[in-house]
């Protein structure tokens, strides 16, 4: 068979094009990170709370997918499921003492804390709670601690210097500007400086010795999503505004990896978000990262060993449910 020079040239062109394409994909991954799929959660849920203790992630409460068995409880979940990131496997933990959705969550000194949230009252599922539940993985038992001074749900909770900070949320009538500080060693609460912009469905994280209140919405209304980012210095009890979230969102989750804050998901009247945007506190700059494979809101997120695990949540606005477990690996080359 005779092969013409033009055929050889065409083959070389195709080969070079494919190699160039492969290199560009890898280069993009190095700049925006990459997602992978992990083992699905045992149950379909939304409006969950999630936090890590060591290499295990605890996914707590929310709403279960409605069925005949949970109808009387309005599908408000007491489920606690544990994801082992090392084994890529799930197990079931002791249930919450009472169902909660839109709760705050954090871990400290090997204990899990579930703070506030909403529960049912009569025909409503929006009764704000002030409860604090502590879970001990060693004994697999829950105990109730001193309640928050301000009952609220859809709040944010973060840990700073061995204390838990509960920020914002909705108290059943209005948005709360409360910043309340819990000391587990003394089982007592104190107050910090109020938030400048009260809101709910926000993300709250601790990074670079500060707390960051990101996004959210007023009065449970996702038609009015916010891009507000405010930084709180617990030492001086001072707030200041920072660069706005590029995509105004609420019903979001966030995690901190290597001094970067990654904010994922959310919902609006148009639909749910796959957005994944990274904030660098030291430079006050945002960068767009690789979007989530599955857009959703009411999701849980936790950072373990340099990766962000994003679990459950609703794929459409309002009452929708999933078992999705997707893992974000940040870019090799950190954007600056």
C-alpha positions as a printed Julia matrix, in Angstrom:
336×3 Matrix{Float64}:
   0.0    0.0    0.0
   1.36   3.41  -0.95
   0.94   6.15   1.69
   0.99   9.67   0.3
   2.82  12.54   1.91
  -0.5   14.31   2.44
  -1.83  11.3    4.39
   1.25  11.28   6.62
   0.91  15.0    7.21
  -2.78  14.61   8.1
  -1.99  11.81  10.55
   0.73  13.88  12.21
  -1.64  16.83  12.43
  -4.31  14.71  14.15
  -1.73  13.24  16.56
  -0.36  16.65  17.49
  -3.86  18.03  17.91
  -4.81  15.23  20.29
  -1.65  15.7   22.34
  -2.2   19.43  22.52
  -5.8   18.83  23.63
  -4.64  16.45  26.37
  -2.05  18.92  27.6
  -4.59  21.76  27.69
  -7.01  19.7   29.8
  -4.26  18.92  32.28
  -3.22  22.57  32.36
  -6.82  23.59  33.04
  -7.07  21.06  35.86
  -3.91  22.47  37.4
  -5.52  25.91  37.46
  -9.14  25.15  38.41
  -8.97  21.76  40.15
 -10.9   18.61  39.35
 -13.88  16.6   40.61
 -14.31  12.87  41.16
 -17.26  10.75  42.25
 -17.22   8.92  45.6
 -19.55   6.36  47.16
 -23.13   7.63  47.37
 -24.73   8.39  50.74
 -27.1    5.7   52.07
 -30.17   7.96  51.98
 -31.48  10.78  49.81
 -31.5   14.01  51.79
 -31.36  17.77  51.54
 -30.68  20.69  53.93
 -28.15  18.56  55.76
 -25.28  19.61  58.03
 -21.83  18.06  57.61
 -18.53  18.2   59.5
 -15.38  16.08  59.68
 -13.69  14.44  62.64
 -10.36  13.12  61.45
 -10.89  11.26  58.17
 -14.61  10.71  58.75
 -17.44  13.02  57.72
 -20.69  13.14  59.68
 -23.79  14.03  57.66
 -26.6   15.04  59.99
 -30.32  15.79  59.85
 -32.01  17.72  57.06
 -35.03  16.39  55.21
 -35.37  12.8   54.07
 -37.15  12.05  50.82
 -40.82  11.87  51.93
 -42.52   8.49  52.33
 -45.34   6.95  54.37
 -43.02   6.2   57.3
 -41.78   9.78  57.8
 -44.9   11.72  56.77
 -46.02  12.48  60.33
 -42.61  14.05  61.04
 -42.78  16.07  57.8
 -39.72  14.08  56.66
 -37.49  16.02  59.08
 -34.5   13.76  59.54
 -32.77  12.41  62.64
 -30.32  10.45  60.45
 -26.59  10.55  61.12
 -24.47   8.86  58.45
 -20.68   8.61  58.56
 -18.52   8.66  55.46
 -15.05   7.16  55.82
 -12.96   9.04  53.28
 -10.08   6.55  53.5
 -12.25   3.49  52.85
 -14.82   5.21  50.6
 -17.56   3.58  52.67
 -20.55   4.57  54.8
 -21.86   3.55  58.22
 -24.8    4.56  60.39
 -24.37   6.44  63.7
 -26.74   7.03  66.61
 -29.68   9.18  65.49
 -30.13  12.78  66.58
 -32.27  13.11  69.73
 -34.76  15.13  67.64
 -35.01  15.91  63.93
 -33.33  19.1   62.71
 -32.95  20.75  59.34
 -30.88  23.81  58.4
 -28.77  23.27  61.53
 -25.3   24.63  62.21
 -22.52  22.11  62.73
 -18.85  21.95  63.71
 -16.34  19.6   65.31
 -13.94  20.43  68.12
 -11.55  18.23  70.11
 -12.99  15.04  68.64
 -16.61  15.95  69.42
 -19.41  16.87  67.03
 -21.73  19.81  67.75
 -25.13  20.36  66.1
 -26.46  23.82  66.88
 -29.89  25.32  66.28
 -31.77  24.61  63.08
 -35.48  24.25  62.47
 -37.93  21.66  63.74
 -41.68  21.13  63.41
 -44.35  22.92  65.38
 -47.95  22.13  64.54
 -48.23  22.23  60.76
 -45.03  24.25  60.31
 -41.5   22.93  59.78
 -39.9   26.32  60.47
 -39.81  26.42  64.27
 -36.41  27.88  65.17
 -34.45  25.84  67.72
 -31.8   26.9   70.24
 -30.6   23.4   71.13
 -26.98  22.3   71.22
 -26.34  18.58  70.8
 -22.88  17.11  71.36
 -21.96  13.72  69.88
 -19.15  11.6   71.28
 -17.89   9.12  68.65
 -16.2    7.0   71.35
 -19.45   6.3   73.22
 -21.75   6.87  70.22
 -23.97   8.97  72.46
 -25.58  12.39  72.18
 -26.04  14.8   75.06
 -27.77  18.16  75.22
 -25.74  21.18  76.33
 -26.61  24.79  77.17
 -28.86  26.23  74.45
 -28.03  29.23  72.29
 -29.33  32.53  73.69
 -31.04  33.11  70.31
 -33.07  30.33  68.67
 -32.42  30.26  64.91
 -32.0   28.07  61.87
 -30.16  28.41  58.55
 -27.25  29.86  60.52
 -23.52  29.34  60.12
 -21.13  27.85  62.69
 -17.34  27.9   62.73
 -14.56  27.13  65.24
 -11.99  29.67  66.4
  -9.55  29.19  69.28
 -11.47  26.33  70.9
 -14.82  28.08  70.77
 -17.8   27.72  68.48
 -19.2   30.85  66.82
 -22.85  30.81  65.72
 -23.6   33.57  63.2
 -26.78  34.86  61.62
 -29.77  32.77  60.6
 -33.53  33.18  60.86
 -35.36  33.24  64.2
 -38.86  32.55  62.87
 -39.83  36.19  62.38
 -36.75  37.95  61.06
 -33.08  37.56  60.27
 -30.8   37.5   63.27
 -27.6   39.53  63.49
 -26.51  37.49  66.51
 -22.92  36.41  66.96
 -22.96  34.02  69.9
 -19.9   32.18  71.2
 -20.0   28.78  72.89
 -17.24  27.5   75.17
 -17.61  23.7   75.47
 -15.24  23.57  78.46
 -17.55  25.72  80.58
 -20.81  24.95  78.73
 -21.54  28.67  78.52
 -22.44  31.23  75.85
 -21.26  34.8   75.37
 -21.95  37.47  72.74
 -19.78  38.94  70.02
 -20.3   42.05  67.88
 -23.52  41.76  65.79
 -23.29  41.0   62.08
 -23.55  44.13  59.89
 -25.77  42.28  57.39
 -28.24  39.84  58.97
 -29.06  36.89  56.67
 -29.78  33.19  56.5
 -28.66  30.27  54.31
 -25.13  31.69  54.38
 -21.76  29.95  54.7
 -19.51  30.67  57.68
 -15.89  29.5   57.9
 -12.77  30.28  59.9
  -9.59  31.1   57.99
  -6.48  33.19  58.6
  -7.52  33.88  62.25
 -10.78  35.47  61.07
 -14.37  34.39  60.49
 -16.03  34.87  57.1
 -19.78  35.19  56.55
 -20.42  34.55  52.87
 -23.52  34.94  50.69
 -26.96  34.05  51.96
 -30.44  35.51  51.59
 -32.88  37.74  53.51
 -35.89  36.17  55.24
 -35.58  32.72  53.6
 -36.15  34.27  50.15
 -33.89  32.81  47.45
 -35.29  35.33  44.97
 -33.0   37.84  46.7
 -29.66  36.07  46.89
 -26.76  38.06  48.3
 -23.1   38.43  47.33
 -22.15  39.95  50.68
 -18.88  38.84  52.28
 -18.03  40.13  55.73
 -14.96  39.38  57.83
 -15.01  39.23  61.63
 -11.98  39.57  63.87
 -12.86  37.8   67.15
  -9.9   39.43  68.88
 -11.01  43.01  68.27
 -14.7   42.19  67.67
 -14.6   44.26  64.5
 -16.34  43.59  61.18
 -15.32  44.75  57.71
 -16.65  44.18  54.19
 -14.59  42.15  51.74
 -14.71  41.42  47.99
 -18.16  40.23  47.01
 -18.96  36.64  46.1
 -18.8   36.62  42.27
 -22.09  34.7   41.99
 -24.76  35.82  44.5
 -25.97  32.6   46.13
 -27.67  31.08  49.16
 -28.2   27.53  50.36
 -24.46  27.12  49.9
 -21.66  25.19  51.6
 -17.98  25.99  52.06
 -14.68  24.51  53.16
 -11.13  25.73  53.76
  -8.07  24.12  52.16
  -4.58  25.65  52.27
  -5.82  29.14  53.2
  -8.38  29.15  50.37
 -12.12  29.18  50.99
 -14.12  27.17  48.46
 -17.84  28.04  48.18
 -20.07  25.57  46.34
 -23.67  25.15  45.25
 -26.78  27.17  46.07
 -30.22  27.9   44.67
 -32.2   30.73  43.11
 -35.53  31.15  41.36
 -33.81  30.15  38.11
 -32.44  26.85  39.45
 -29.53  25.42  41.39
 -25.87  26.33  41.09
 -22.88  24.19  40.18
 -20.62  27.16  40.92
 -17.39  26.59  42.82
 -15.64  29.85  43.67
 -12.47  30.23  45.72
 -11.57  33.14  47.97
  -8.11  34.02  49.22
  -8.41  36.13  52.4
  -4.86  37.49  52.34
  -5.33  39.09  48.91
  -9.12  39.59  49.09
  -9.55  37.97  45.68
 -11.97  35.44  44.17
 -11.28  32.86  41.45
 -13.63  30.54  39.57
 -12.85  26.85  40.04
 -14.08  23.73  38.24
 -17.87  23.58  38.73
 -19.55  20.75  40.61
 -20.67  17.87  38.39
 -24.1   18.03  40.08
 -25.68  21.42  40.77
 -27.51  21.48  44.11
 -28.41  23.4   47.25
 -28.85  22.41  50.89
 -25.69  20.34  50.61
 -23.06  19.48  53.2
 -19.33  20.05  52.73
 -16.22  19.1   54.69
 -12.51  19.31  53.94
 -10.38  16.23  54.66
  -6.72  15.76  53.71
  -6.68  18.53  51.14
  -9.93  17.62  49.4
 -13.45  19.02  49.67
 -16.24  16.44  49.99
 -19.66  17.73  48.93
 -22.55  15.48  49.96
 -26.34  15.28  49.43
 -28.5   18.34  48.71
 -31.32  19.14  46.32
 -30.72  19.18  42.55
 -33.69  21.51  41.98
 -34.85  24.5   44.07
 -37.02  23.74  47.09
 -37.83  20.18  48.13
 -35.53  17.89  46.17
 -33.13  15.22  47.38
 -29.95  13.36  46.45
 -27.33  10.87  47.63
 -24.56  12.53  45.65
 -21.01  12.49  47.02
 -18.55  14.45  44.9
 -14.93  15.24  45.75
 -13.03  18.35  44.71
  -9.25  18.3   44.46
  -7.9   21.88  44.41
  -5.59  23.06  41.66
  -1.94  22.04  41.72
  -0.92  25.61  40.96
  -2.63  27.79  43.55
  -4.19  30.87  41.93
  -3.02  34.19  43.31
